[in-house]
Amino acid sequence: MKTLLAVNPAKQQFRPYRQFNPAGFNKCINLARQLKGARIIHINSAAIGGGVAELLKNQVPLEKSLGVNSSWLVLQLPKQFFFITKKIHNLLQGQKGFLSEPEKKYYTNKLAKPGMELQKIISSSPQPTVVILHDPQTLPLIDYLPASVSTVVRLHIDTSSANKSMLQTLKPFLEKADKVIVSHKQYAPPWLNKKKLLVSYPAISPFTLKNHALSKKQILQLFKHFRIDTTRPIMAQISRFDPWKDPEGVIESYYLAKKTIPKLQLVLEGVMEAKDDPQAEGIYNRLKMEHQNDPDIFLHGKKTLSDTAYQTWINALQSQSNVILQKSLREGFGLTVTEALWKGKAVIGGNALGIKAQIKNGRNGFIVKSPAECAKRVIQIIQNPSLAKKLGAEGKNTVRKNFLFNRLILDFLKLYAEVL
């Protein structure tokens, strides 16, 4: 059984992005020509669910549309591997503890087989190659790459307060890379060679089902499916059930705000699709049990819609809600923030670096540090529609300038040209 599975996302065209930045678009065309004959291989741990899969399902086809030979491989490994990598993820975001020696051994040993498969893929065609390893799940694969291959590590998580022992364990892999990409300069390990570092923000596609404009009829049909009352105020967080996303803090904020807005409803949308996050189900089940008697809390962890309908539902939820939350304690970036800002919604974010890279407090949204502060902002936004509209307009402008795929593709094409 293969441990590296090829993923082939639907075709996309880069040409529509010309409208956002014609000069940048032309630079992309010229850089793509320079990369003719080279091969780009992205590797991550999940084909669906989570921000990395969301990025790659757009980035890879957009690179291909420019004539770049870009491909995407996903790890196929046992659940135990992902329990350990989830622990690594938590340690890198500041959790206390350490990875035991047996866990380290299992982590690295399980990547031996995909490492060998990767060697065969690379040796099958002697063209110049760049391999991009996304997040810690894939890091030890760097040991299997020949010296002729250019290697890039893309860390998507907030490592600004990383557990030092965990960072030290990963240090040999990171130091081997030609480039390390992070979403904030404060995520860079202090010992990393600054010449190897690239800060590049994630991005969204305005042309996907999740981000294009919906009719009122489409929105209402989906809310009816979930029995959520669109005539009453709604606050929503769209995020996996993860302790760093602070779902408990969101629920506490809801109860505090409900004292002032009795008809308030809360939607926590976190359908568990990502196989690399085994922690989510336990958190979802616990919250479901604790709040099952509140008819105004809607916890969604099980998928009841087709893939296409689910994307449309996320769009509808972001579009219809009065306020969108991403009350993360740690956040590498937060694409759900970007998506909501693009829809012109008022967004409240937690005091996390990745979110503060997008939200300027009081200008295009609010940054909060506690459930009480969050509740205060929820009330302020719901009771002041003109403020919500003003924040939303500024938020959409922020995304247009900084966080669409035309900018991300330009970042990566420059990177490929440099490392090759």
FENNORUR-V796362 format. One record per pair of residues at least 24 apart in sequence whose ideal C-beta (glycine too) atoms are under 8 Angstrom apart, sorted by the first residue. I is the first residue (numbers start at 1). J is the second residue. Records with the same first field share a line. If there is no record, write none. Layout:
# FENNORUR-V796362
I = J, J
This chain:
# FENNORUR-V796362
1 = 76
2 = 76, 117
3 = 75, 76, 77, 113, 114, 117
4 = 43, 73, 74, 75, 76, 114, 117, 118, 121
5 = 47, 73, 74, 75, 76
6 = 71, 72, 73, 74
7 = 47, 56, 57, 60, 72, 73, 74
8 = 72
9 = 56, 57, 58, 60, 61, 72
10 = 57, 61
11 = 61, 64, 65
12 = 58, 61, 62, 65, 205, 207
13 = 65
14 = 62, 65, 66, 406, 409
15 = 65
16 = 207
17 = 404, 405, 406, 409
18 = 406
20 = 400, 404, 406
21 = 406, 407
24 = 406, 407, 410
25 = 406
27 = 410, 413
28 = 66, 406, 409, 410, 413
29 = 66
31 = 410, 413, 414, 416, 417
32 = 63, 66, 67, 68, 413
33 = 67
34 = 417
35 = 67, 68, 413, 416, 417, 420
36 = 67
37 = 127, 128
38 = 68, 69, 127, 128, 129, 130, 416, 420
39 = 69, 71, 125, 127, 128, 129, 130
40 = 68, 69, 70, 71, 129, 130, 132, 416
41 = 70, 71, 72, 73, 118, 121, 122, 129, 130, 131, 132
42 = 70, 71, 72, 73, 132, 134
43 = 72, 73, 74, 75, 118, 131, 132, 133, 134, 138, 141
44 = 72, 74, 75, 134, 135, 137, 138
45 = 74, 75, 82, 85, 134, 135, 137, 138, 275, 276
46 = 74, 273, 274, 275, 276
47 = 74
48 = 273, 274
49 = 240, 271, 272, 273, 274, 275, 276, 277
50 = 240, 273, 274, 276, 277
51 = 156, 202, 332, 333, 334, 335
52 = 134, 135, 156
53 = 274
54 = 335
55 = 202, 203, 335, 408
56 = 134
58 = 203, 204, 205, 208, 405
59 = 405, 408, 409, 412
62 = 205, 405, 409
63 = 409, 412, 413
66 = 409, 413
68 = 413, 416
69 = 127
73 = 118, 121
75 = 111, 114, 137, 138
77 = 110, 111, 114
78 = 110
79 = 275, 278
80 = 106
81 = 106, 107, 110, 137
82 = 137, 275, 276, 277, 278
83 = 278
85 = 136, 137, 276
86 = 276, 277, 278, 279
88 = 136, 137, 166, 170
89 = 135, 136, 157
90 = 243, 244
91 = 162, 163, 165, 166
92 = 136, 157, 159, 162, 163, 166, 167, 170
93 = 157, 158, 159, 161, 162, 244, 330
94 = 161, 162, 163, 330
95 = 163
96 = 163
97 = 163
98 = 163, 165, 166
99 = 165, 166, 169
104 = 169
107 = 140
108 = 140
111 = 138, 140, 141, 144
112 = 144
114 = 141
115 = 140, 141, 143, 144
116 = 144
118 = 144, 145
119 = 144, 145, 146
122 = 146, 149
128 = 420
130 = 416, 419, 420
133 = 177
136 = 170
137 = 276
139 = 170, 173, 174
140 = 173
142 = 173, 176, 177
143 = 173, 176
150 = 178, 416, 419, 420
151 = 176, 177, 178, 179
152 = 177, 178, 179, 180, 181, 415, 419
153 = 177, 179, 180, 181
154 = 180, 181
155 = 180, 181, 182, 183, 187, 332
156 = 183, 202, 332, 333
157 = 187, 330, 332
158 = 184, 187, 244, 330, 331, 332, 352, 353, 354
159 = 187, 189
160 = 184, 186, 187, 353
161 = 330
162 = 189
178 = 419
179 = 415, 418, 419
181 = 415
183 = 332, 333, 354, 357
184 = 353, 354, 357
186 = 353
187 = 332, 353
198 = 411, 415
200 = 408, 411, 412, 415
201 = 333, 357, 402, 403, 407, 408
202 = 333, 335, 338, 403, 408
203 = 338, 403, 404, 405, 407, 408
204 = 335, 338, 339, 342, 399, 403, 404, 405
205 = 404, 405
206 = 342, 404
208 = 311
209 = 308, 311, 312, 315
210 = 311, 312, 314, 315, 339
211 = 315, 339, 342, 343
212 = 315
214 = 312, 315, 316, 319
218 = 312, 316
219 = 316, 319, 320
222 = 309, 312, 313, 316, 317
223 = 316, 320
225 = 304, 305, 313
226 = 267, 298, 300, 313
228 = 265, 267, 298
229 = 265
230 = 320
232 = 263, 264, 265
233 = 261, 263, 264, 265, 322, 382
234 = 264, 265, 266, 267, 320, 321, 322, 323
235 = 264, 265, 266, 267, 321, 322, 323, 324, 325, 378, 382
236 = 266, 267, 268, 269, 317, 318, 321, 323, 324, 325
237 = 267, 268, 269, 324, 325, 326, 327, 336
238 = 269, 270, 314, 317, 318, 324, 336, 339, 340
239 = 268, 269, 270, 326, 328, 336
240 = 270, 272, 274, 277, 280
241 = 268, 270, 272, 279, 280, 281, 283, 284, 287, 301
242 = 277, 279, 280, 283
243 = 279, 283, 329
244 = 328, 329, 330, 331
245 = 270, 326, 327, 328, 329, 331
246 = 327, 328, 329, 350
247 = 283, 287
248 = 287
249 = 327, 329, 350, 370, 371, 374
250 = 325, 327, 374
251 = 287, 291, 297
252 = 371
253 = 325, 327, 371, 372, 374, 375, 378
254 = 297, 375, 378
256 = 371, 372, 374, 375
257 = 374, 375, 378, 379, 382
258 = 296
260 = 379
261 = 378, 379, 382, 383
264 = 296, 378, 382
265 = 296, 297, 298
266 = 296, 297, 298
267 = 298, 300, 317, 321
268 = 297, 298, 299, 300
269 = 300, 313, 314, 317
270 = 299, 300, 301
271 = 300, 301, 302, 303, 310
272 = 301, 302, 303
273 = 303
314 = 339
315 = 343
318 = 343, 345
319 = 343, 345
321 = 345
322 = 346, 381, 382, 388
323 = 347, 348, 377, 378, 381, 382, 388
324 = 348
325 = 349, 374, 378
326 = 350, 355
327 = 368, 374
328 = 352, 354, 355
331 = 355
333 = 357, 358
334 = 358
337 = 365
338 = 399, 403
340 = 395
341 = 365, 392, 395, 396, 398, 399, 403
342 = 395, 396, 399, 400, 403
343 = 392, 396
344 = 389, 392, 393, 395, 396
345 = 388, 392, 395
346 = 381, 387, 388, 391, 392, 395
347 = 391, 395
348 = 374, 377, 378, 381
358 = 398, 399, 403
359 = 395
360 = 398
363 = 391, 394
364 = 391, 394, 395, 397, 398
365 = 391, 395
366 = 391
